[in-house]
Amino acid sequence: MNRRSVSKFQLFVYPQAGHQTRCLALVCSFLLVPLGLRASETQEPSSHTPGSLATKVAESIRTVVRDRASSVVRVRCRDDHGEVVGTGFYIDPTGNILTLAEIVRDAQEITIEQPDDKDGTKSLPATVTAIDLRSGVAFLKVVTGSESASFVPPLSITNPPELTPAIALGYPQEHQVTPALGMITGSKNHEGEIFLCVPHLTASLPLSEGEGGAPVLDLNGNLLGIIITGNTQLGTCTILPSAAIEQLHHNLMRYGGINPGWVGAVVEIAAVPQNNSRTRILSVAPGSPAEAAGIKPGDILLKLGTHAVHTPEDVLEASFYLSAGEDIHLSVLRKGVTQNLSLRCGEQPSLGDDQEAAASPPTTLLGESAH
């Protein structure tokens, strides 16, 4: 898939020289627009008295922005098409930076821009350390100076419910890091006919070009996820959740790469559910971990690793959290009897160019019209 191909969903990337751009309104006051307030309505002093809910929320937002903004960086890349700019953020004290794979995938030169100690901006060369095409994210590292005192750690927190306040910190176009306030609106596991690697959060956030790859935080400063795609006209976006980021980061730190696990079985949907599962094994690859574990076609899959399985879509999410070389347990129903099996995940087979493109999440340049 050409990285500039157009599909229904938009990527928060800011294309510069050599790319078509579209002028869009910048982010308005991050306190006013998402909450549906007019400027005149913020003049009422009674809603901001000491100890009021509005005052506490405002203070929480200020604290999050103050504590986390220095972790966020601008990612500037040059390739054969010109220059593309997005957002990233330090994710650990060793200096790993998380951003979007689409920004850096074909880059010939990558520069990280971040505030310096003199209220200016410093530019540092960076390299790609790992790319995960399933989720659409990439890890970078600055060439000189690998440690970072300020970072946003990924934690396996429960996905927040609808109407949870959310703060995004990104670099809109050529402006400085800018907060935007909105809310989580739900989750989804597919874009059209394409299933996502894990269910993604959806949010209403007033974002602009250049903010793809921005961290999304709750009012306590915890990482909810990273912005993957969005639509500026509608003010909506999709977010890869923090639990998925933690899995990728864990593998990066432990194995030096993404290291996805492979089982080697194909599933289909069963006409009749059994033990609350409609996930039936269709085939098992010869020589695969699934074959070695004794999984057979016709088995009903009940559990894979730590994830319960009810539908074939659940297998996609459960597989995302497997690592090559990891020993896992799984449960299948065979002729009405539950079988508890174990296997060691193998290395994921290499994908061809067409399969690799299909594995990438659907994105377009931010600012293109949605179809």
C-alpha positions as CSV (number, residue, x, y, z in Angstrom):
1,M,0.0,0.0,0.0
2,N,1.4,3.4,-0.9
3,R,1.8,5.4,2.2
4,R,0.0,8.3,0.6
5,S,-3.0,6.3,-0.7
6,V,-6.4,7.6,0.2
7,S,-8.9,5.6,2.2
8,K,-11.8,6.5,4.4
9,F,-9.8,7.2,7.5
10,Q,-7.4,10.0,8.0
11,L,-4.0,10.0,9.6
12,F,-2.9,13.0,11.8
13,V,0.3,13.6,9.8
14,Y,1.3,17.0,8.5
15,P,2.7,16.8,4.9
16,Q,5.0,19.7,4.1
17,A,7.1,20.5,1.0
18,G,6.2,18.1,-1.9
19,H,2.8,17.2,-0.5
20,Q,-0.7,18.5,-1.1
21,T,-2.0,20.3,2.0
22,R,-5.3,21.6,3.0
23,C,-5.8,24.6,5.3
24,L,-7.8,23.7,8.4
25,A,-8.8,25.7,11.4
26,L,-6.4,25.3,14.3
27,V,-7.4,23.8,17.6
28,C,-9.5,26.2,19.6
29,S,-9.4,26.6,23.3
30,F,-9.0,23.1,24.7
31,L,-11.3,23.9,27.6
32,L,-14.2,25.4,25.6
33,V,-14.8,23.5,22.3
34,P,-15.0,19.9,23.5
35,L,-17.4,20.8,26.3
36,G,-19.7,22.8,24.0
37,L,-19.2,26.0,25.9
38,R,-19.1,29.5,24.5
39,A,-16.6,32.1,25.7
40,S,-19.3,34.2,27.3
41,E,-20.4,31.2,29.4
42,T,-16.9,30.9,31.0
43,Q,-17.3,34.3,32.7
44,E,-19.6,33.0,35.4
45,P,-17.6,33.0,38.6
46,S,-19.9,30.8,40.5
47,S,-18.8,27.7,38.5
48,H,-15.2,28.3,39.4
49,T,-15.3,29.0,43.1
50,P,-12.5,27.3,45.2
51,G,-13.3,23.6,45.7
52,S,-15.9,23.5,42.9
53,L,-15.8,20.6,40.4
54,A,-14.9,22.9,37.5
55,T,-11.9,24.2,39.5
56,K,-10.7,20.7,40.4
57,V,-11.0,19.6,36.7
58,A,-9.1,22.7,35.5
59,E,-6.3,22.1,38.0
60,S,-6.1,18.5,37.0
61,I,-5.7,19.5,33.4
62,R,-3.0,22.1,34.2
63,T,-1.1,19.5,36.2
64,V,-1.2,16.9,33.5
65,V,-0.1,19.4,30.8
66,R,2.7,20.7,33.1
67,D,4.0,17.2,34.0
68,R,3.7,15.5,30.6
69,A,4.2,18.1,27.9
70,S,8.0,17.8,28.1
71,S,7.7,14.1,27.2
72,V,6.2,15.0,23.8
73,V,8.3,15.6,20.7
74,R,7.8,16.6,17.1
75,V,8.9,13.9,14.6
76,R,10.2,15.4,11.3
77,C,11.0,13.0,8.5
78,R,12.2,13.4,4.9
79,D,11.7,10.8,2.2
80,D,11.3,10.7,-1.6
81,H,8.0,12.6,-1.4
82,G,9.3,15.5,0.7
83,E,8.8,16.1,4.4
84,V,6.2,14.7,6.8
85,V,5.7,15.9,10.4
86,G,4.0,14.2,13.2
87,T,4.1,13.7,17.0
88,G,5.8,11.2,19.3
89,F,6.6,10.8,23.0
90,Y,9.2,9.4,25.2
91,I,7.9,6.1,26.7
92,D,10.7,5.1,29.1
93,P,13.8,6.6,30.8
94,T,16.1,4.9,28.3
95,G,15.0,7.2,25.6
96,N,12.6,5.1,23.5
97,I,10.1,7.3,21.6
98,L,6.7,6.0,20.3
99,T,5.2,7.4,17.1
100,L,3.3,6.3,14.0
101,A,4.9,3.8,11.6
102,E,3.4,5.8,8.7
103,I,5.5,8.8,9.6
104,V,8.8,7.0,9.6
105,R,8.4,3.9,7.6
106,D,10.0,5.2,4.4
107,A,12.0,8.0,6.0
108,Q,15.6,8.7,4.8
109,E,16.2,11.2,7.6
110,I,14.5,11.5,11.0
111,T,14.8,14.5,13.3
112,I,13.3,14.8,16.8
113,E,12.5,18.3,17.9
114,Q,12.0,19.1,21.6
115,P,12.3,22.0,24.0
116,D,15.8,22.7,25.4
117,D,16.8,24.1,28.7
118,K,16.8,27.7,27.4
119,D,13.2,27.9,26.3
120,G,14.2,27.1,22.7
121,T,14.1,24.1,20.6
122,K,16.8,21.5,19.9
123,S,16.8,19.1,17.0
124,L,18.3,15.6,17.4
125,P,18.8,12.9,14.7
126,A,17.0,9.7,15.4
127,T,16.7,6.1,14.0
128,V,14.0,3.5,13.9
129,T,14.4,0.7,16.3
130,A,11.2,-1.3,15.7
131,I,8.0,-1.1,13.6
132,D,4.8,-3.0,14.2
133,L,2.6,-3.0,11.1
134,R,-0.3,-4.7,12.9
135,S,-0.9,-1.7,15.2
136,G,0.7,1.0,13.0
137,V,3.3,2.3,15.5
138,A,7.0,2.6,15.6
139,F,9.8,3.0,18.2
140,L,12.6,5.5,17.7
141,K,15.7,6.4,19.5
142,V,17.8,9.6,19.4
143,V,21.2,8.9,18.0
144,T,23.1,10.9,20.7
145,G,21.9,11.0,24.3
146,S,19.7,8.0,24.9
147,E,18.2,8.9,28.3
148,S,15.1,10.9,29.1
149,A,14.1,12.3,32.4
150,S,10.5,12.9,31.3
151,F,8.5,10.1,29.8
152,V,4.9,8.7,29.7
153,P,5.0,5.0,30.8
154,P,2.5,2.5,29.3
155,L,0.4,0.7,31.9
156,S,-2.1,-2.1,31.5
157,I,-5.1,0.0,32.8
158,T,-8.6,-1.1,32.1
159,N,-10.0,0.7,29.0
160,P,-12.0,3.7,30.2
161,P,-15.7,3.9,29.9
162,E,-17.6,6.3,27.7
163,L,-17.5,10.0,28.6
164,T,-14.1,9.7,30.4
165,P,-12.3,13.0,30.0
166,A,-9.2,12.7,27.8
167,I,-6.3,15.0,27.1
168,A,-4.2,14.8,23.9
169,L,-0.7,16.5,23.7
170,G,0.5,17.0,20.2
171,Y,2.3,19.3,17.8
172,P,-0.3,20.8,15.4
173,Q,1.5,21.9,12.2
174,E,4.3,24.2,13.2
175,H,3.0,25.3,16.6
176,Q,4.3,24.3,19.9
177,V,3.0,21.3,21.9
178,T,-0.7,22.0,22.4
179,P,-3.2,20.3,24.7
180,A,-6.7,19.3,23.5
181,L,-9.5,18.2,25.8
182,G,-12.3,15.8,24.8
183,M,-13.7,12.5,25.9
184,I,-13.7,8.8,25.2
185,T,-16.8,7.8,23.2
186,G,-16.4,4.0,23.1
187,S,-14.4,1.4,21.3
188,K,-14.4,-0.6,18.0
189,N,-12.6,-3.6,16.6
190,H,-12.8,-2.9,12.9
191,E,-12.6,-0.2,10.2
192,G,-15.1,-1.3,7.6
193,E,-14.2,-4.8,6.6
194,I,-10.7,-4.6,8.2
195,F,-10.4,-5.9,11.7
196,L,-8.0,-4.1,14.0
197,C,-5.3,-5.9,15.9
198,V,-7.0,-5.1,19.2
199,P,-10.1,-3.1,20.0
200,H,-9.3,0.6,19.7
201,L,-10.7,3.4,21.8
202,T,-12.7,6.1,20.0
203,A,-12.7,9.7,21.2
204,S,-14.0,13.1,20.4
205,L,-10.9,15.4,20.3
206,P,-10.4,18.7,18.4
207,L,-7.1,17.8,16.7
208,S,-5.3,19.1,13.7
209,E,-2.6,18.1,11.2
210,G,0.7,17.0,12.8
211,E,-0.9,15.4,15.9
212,G,-0.8,11.8,14.7
213,G,1.2,9.8,17.3
214,A,0.2,12.1,20.2
215,P,-0.3,10.5,23.6
216,V,-3.8,10.6,25.1
217,L,-4.0,10.9,28.9
218,D,-6.6,10.8,31.6
219,L,-7.0,13.5,34.2
220,N,-4.4,11.7,36.4
221,G,-1.8,11.8,33.7
222,N,-2.1,8.0,32.9
223,L,-1.5,7.0,29.3
224,L,-4.8,5.9,27.7
225,G,-3.1,5.3,24.3
226,I,-1.7,6.8,21.1
227,I,-3.7,8.5,18.4
228,I,-3.6,6.4,15.3
229,T,-6.2,7.9,12.9
230,G,-8.8,10.6,12.9
231,N,-11.0,13.1,11.1
232,T,-10.5,16.8,11.5
233,Q,-13.9,17.8,10.2
234,L,-15.8,15.5,12.6
235,G,-13.3,16.0,15.5
236,T,-13.0,12.2,16.0
237,C,-10.1,9.8,16.4
238,T,-9.1,6.2,17.1
239,I,-6.6,5.4,19.8
240,L,-4.4,2.3,20.2
241,P,-4.9,1.5,23.9
242,S,-2.1,1.5,26.5
243,A,-2.3,-2.3,27.2
244,A,-1.3,-2.9,23.5
245,I,1.5,-0.3,23.8
246,E,2.8,-2.0,27.0
247,Q,2.9,-5.4,25.2
248,L,5.0,-3.9,22.3
249,H,7.2,-2.0,24.7
250,H,7.7,-5.2,26.9
251,N,8.9,-7.2,23.9
252,L,11.1,-4.3,22.7
253,M,12.9,-4.2,26.1
254,R,13.1,-8.0,26.5
255,Y,13.8,-9.2,23.0
256,G,15.1,-6.1,21.3
257,G,12.2,-6.1,18.8
258,I,8.4,-6.6,18.4
259,N,8.7,-10.4,18.5
260,P,5.1,-11.4,17.7
261,G,4.1,-15.0,18.6
262,W,2.6,-17.5,16.1
263,V,0.3,-20.5,16.8
264,G,-0.4,-21.7,13.3
265,A,-4.1,-22.5,13.3
266,V,-6.9,-20.9,11.2
267,V,-10.3,-20.4,12.8
268,E,-13.8,-20.0,11.4
269,I,-17.2,-19.1,12.9
270,A,-19.3,-22.1,14.0
271,A,-23.0,-22.2,13.2
272,V,-23.9,-23.2,16.7
273,P,-22.1,-21.9,19.8
274,Q,-20.7,-24.4,22.3
275,N,-19.6,-23.5,25.8
276,N,-20.3,-19.8,24.8
277,S,-17.8,-20.0,21.9
278,R,-18.5,-19.9,18.1
279,T,-14.8,-20.2,17.2
280,R,-14.0,-23.4,15.5
281,I,-10.5,-24.6,14.3
282,L,-10.7,-24.8,10.5
283,S,-7.1,-25.9,9.8
284,V,-3.7,-26.4,11.4
285,A,-0.4,-25.6,9.7
286,P,1.9,-28.6,9.3
287,G,4.9,-28.3,11.7
288,S,3.2,-25.4,13.6
289,P,3.0,-25.0,17.4
290,A,-0.7,-25.8,17.1
291,E,0.0,-29.1,15.5
292,A,2.6,-30.0,18.2
293,A,0.1,-29.1,20.9
294,G,-2.5,-31.5,19.5
295,I,-5.0,-28.9,18.2
296,K,-7.2,-30.5,15.6
297,P,-9.7,-29.2,13.0
298,G,-13.2,-29.1,14.4
299,D,-12.0,-28.2,17.9
300,I,-13.9,-25.3,19.5
301,L,-11.5,-22.7,20.9
302,L,-12.4,-21.5,24.4
303,K,-9.3,-19.8,25.6
304,L,-6.0,-18.6,24.2
305,G,-3.3,-17.5,26.6
306,T,-5.0,-15.3,29.2
307,H,-7.9,-14.3,26.8
308,A,-11.3,-16.0,26.7
309,V,-12.5,-16.7,23.2
310,H,-16.1,-16.3,22.1
311,T,-15.8,-15.3,18.5
312,P,-13.1,-15.5,15.8
313,E,-12.5,-11.8,16.3
314,D,-11.3,-12.5,19.9
315,V,-8.5,-14.7,18.5
316,L,-7.0,-11.7,16.7
317,E,-6.8,-9.7,19.9
318,A,-5.5,-12.7,22.0
319,S,-2.9,-13.4,19.3
320,F,-1.6,-9.8,19.6
321,Y,-0.5,-10.5,23.2
322,L,1.6,-13.6,22.3
323,S,5.4,-13.5,22.0
324,A,7.6,-15.9,20.1
325,G,9.2,-18.3,22.5
326,E,6.5,-17.8,25.2
327,D,4.8,-20.9,26.7
328,I,1.0,-20.5,26.9
329,H,-2.1,-22.5,27.8
330,L,-5.2,-22.9,25.8
331,S,-8.5,-24.7,26.1
332,V,-10.5,-26.4,23.3
333,L,-13.8,-28.3,23.3
334,R,-13.6,-31.6,21.5
335,K,-16.6,-33.8,21.2
336,G,-18.2,-32.1,24.2
337,V,-15.1,-32.5,26.4
338,T,-12.8,-29.6,27.4
339,Q,-9.1,-30.2,26.6
340,N,-6.4,-28.1,28.3
341,L,-3.3,-27.9,26.1
342,S,0.0,-26.1,26.2
343,L,2.3,-24.9,23.5
344,R,5.3,-22.7,22.8
345,C,4.6,-19.8,20.4
346,G,6.7,-19.8,17.3
347,E,8.1,-16.9,15.3
348,Q,5.6,-15.3,13.0
349,P,6.2,-16.3,9.4
350,S,7.5,-13.5,7.1
351,L,4.8,-11.7,5.1
352,G,5.0,-11.0,1.4
353,D,4.7,-7.4,0.2
354,D,0.9,-7.8,-0.5
355,Q,0.3,-9.4,2.9
356,E,2.4,-6.7,4.6
357,A,0.4,-4.0,3.0
358,A,-2.9,-5.7,4.1
359,A,-1.5,-5.9,7.7
360,S,-1.1,-2.1,7.9
361,P,-4.1,-0.2,9.3
362,P,-6.0,2.0,6.9
363,T,-4.8,5.6,6.9
364,T,-4.6,8.7,4.8
365,L,-3.1,12.1,5.2
366,L,-4.9,14.2,7.7
367,G,-6.9,16.9,5.9
368,E,-8.0,14.8,3.0
369,S,-11.8,14.6,2.6
370,A,-13.4,11.5,4.1
371,H,-15.3,9.4,1.6
